[in-house]
Amino acid sequence: MVGGGIAHGPKPRDFYQRVPQKVKQLALRSAFSQKAGGEAIAVLEDFELDEPKTKRMANMTEKLDIRDQKALLLTDEVSENVVKSCRNLSKLTVLPVTQVSTYDLVNADTLVLTRSAVDRIQALWGAS
């Protein structure tokens, strides 16, 4: 070949393996159980912010004593004001329950749930 060639060059391959839905649900249940067993869960009453204020969320993390920990706040539905209030806090992540992954749960030191999020978790992944 002009300019040389590679006899057995790399060939693109796909190493994707599909994970069954039941295994994903079991992993989520296991992660929730691990957090509950380690007492790393805080449950709050449902709240709604009239306007986005980071200071309010910072005060909440201080009152819960989770300011220096990676925390995951799970809500039932997406609230734009809550998300905007939390996005300036580097150690606090906000997600709706329907978008949480096992990695998110395991990666967080503390799990903060709203009352309606607990009900939604029970409905989605609770024991049947």
C-alpha positions as CSV (number, residue, x, y, z in Angstrom):
1,M,0.0,0.0,0.0
2,V,1.2,3.5,-0.8
3,G,2.1,5.3,2.4
4,G,2.0,2.1,4.5
5,G,-0.9,0.3,6.1
6,I,-2.0,-1.4,9.2
7,A,-2.4,-5.2,9.0
8,H,-4.8,-5.7,11.9
9,G,-6.0,-2.2,12.8
10,P,-8.6,-1.4,15.4
11,K,-12.2,-2.2,14.5
12,P,-15.0,-0.4,16.3
13,R,-17.0,-2.6,18.6
14,D,-20.0,-2.1,20.8
15,F,-19.6,-3.4,24.4
16,Y,-23.0,-2.3,25.6
17,Q,-24.9,-4.7,27.8
18,R,-28.5,-4.2,28.5
19,V,-29.5,-4.2,32.2
20,P,-32.9,-5.7,32.9
21,Q,-35.6,-3.4,34.4
22,K,-36.0,-5.6,37.5
23,V,-32.2,-5.4,38.2
24,K,-32.4,-1.6,38.0
25,Q,-35.3,-1.4,40.4
26,L,-33.6,-3.8,42.8
27,A,-30.5,-1.6,42.7
28,L,-32.6,1.5,43.5
29,R,-34.3,-0.3,46.4
30,S,-31.0,-1.5,47.7
31,A,-29.5,2.1,47.6
32,F,-32.6,3.5,49.4
33,S,-32.3,0.7,52.0
34,Q,-28.6,1.5,52.5
35,K,-29.3,5.2,53.1
36,A,-32.1,4.3,55.5
37,G,-29.9,1.8,57.4
38,G,-27.1,4.3,57.8
39,E,-29.6,7.0,59.0
40,A,-28.6,9.3,56.1
41,I,-32.1,10.3,55.2
42,A,-34.0,13.5,56.3
43,V,-37.7,14.0,55.5
44,L,-39.1,17.5,55.2
45,E,-42.7,18.7,54.8
46,D,-43.6,19.8,51.3
47,F,-42.5,23.3,50.6
48,E,-42.7,25.8,47.8
49,L,-40.7,28.9,47.3
50,D,-42.3,32.1,46.0
51,E,-39.1,33.3,44.5
52,P,-35.7,31.7,44.0
53,K,-33.5,32.5,47.1
54,T,-30.3,30.6,47.6
55,K,-30.0,32.0,51.1
56,R,-33.1,30.1,52.2
57,M,-31.7,26.8,50.9
58,A,-28.4,27.5,52.5
59,N,-30.2,28.1,55.9
60,M,-32.0,24.8,55.4
61,T,-28.8,22.9,54.9
62,E,-27.4,24.5,58.1
63,K,-30.4,23.6,60.1
64,L,-30.2,20.0,58.9
65,D,-26.5,20.0,59.6
66,I,-25.6,18.9,56.0
67,R,-23.7,22.0,54.8
68,D,-20.4,20.2,54.4
69,Q,-21.9,16.9,53.0
70,K,-22.9,16.0,49.5
71,A,-26.7,16.0,49.7
72,L,-29.4,15.0,47.3
73,L,-32.8,16.7,47.6
74,L,-35.6,14.6,46.0
75,T,-38.9,16.3,45.2
76,D,-42.1,14.9,43.8
77,E,-42.3,17.3,40.9
78,V,-39.9,19.8,39.4
79,S,-40.2,23.2,41.0
80,E,-38.3,25.8,39.1
81,N,-37.8,28.1,42.1
82,V,-36.4,25.3,44.2
83,V,-34.0,24.2,41.5
84,K,-32.8,27.8,40.9
85,S,-32.4,28.3,44.7
86,C,-30.2,25.2,45.0
87,R,-28.0,25.5,41.9
88,N,-25.5,27.9,43.5
89,L,-24.9,25.5,46.4
90,S,-22.1,23.2,45.2
91,K,-22.9,20.2,47.5
92,L,-26.6,20.2,47.0
93,T,-28.3,18.5,44.1
94,V,-32.0,18.7,43.3
95,L,-33.8,16.0,41.3
96,P,-37.4,14.8,40.9
97,V,-38.0,11.3,42.1
98,T,-38.7,10.0,38.6
99,Q,-35.2,11.0,37.4
100,V,-33.1,9.6,40.2
101,S,-30.5,7.0,39.4
102,T,-28.7,4.5,41.6
103,Y,-25.5,6.4,41.1
104,D,-27.1,9.6,42.4
105,L,-28.2,7.8,45.6
106,V,-24.9,6.1,46.2
107,N,-22.9,9.3,45.4
108,A,-24.8,11.5,48.0
109,D,-23.8,11.4,51.6
110,T,-27.2,12.5,52.8
111,L,-30.6,12.1,51.2
112,V,-33.2,14.8,51.8
113,L,-36.8,13.9,50.8
114,T,-40.1,15.8,50.8
115,R,-43.2,14.1,52.2
116,S,-44.8,13.8,48.7
117,A,-41.5,12.4,47.4
118,V,-41.6,9.6,50.0
119,D,-45.1,8.7,48.8
120,R,-44.0,8.7,45.2
121,I,-41.0,6.5,46.0
122,Q,-43.3,4.0,47.7
123,A,-45.6,4.0,44.7
124,L,-42.8,3.5,42.2
125,W,-40.4,1.1,44.0
126,G,-42.1,0.1,47.2
127,A,-42.7,-3.5,48.1
128,S,-45.7,-4.8,46.2
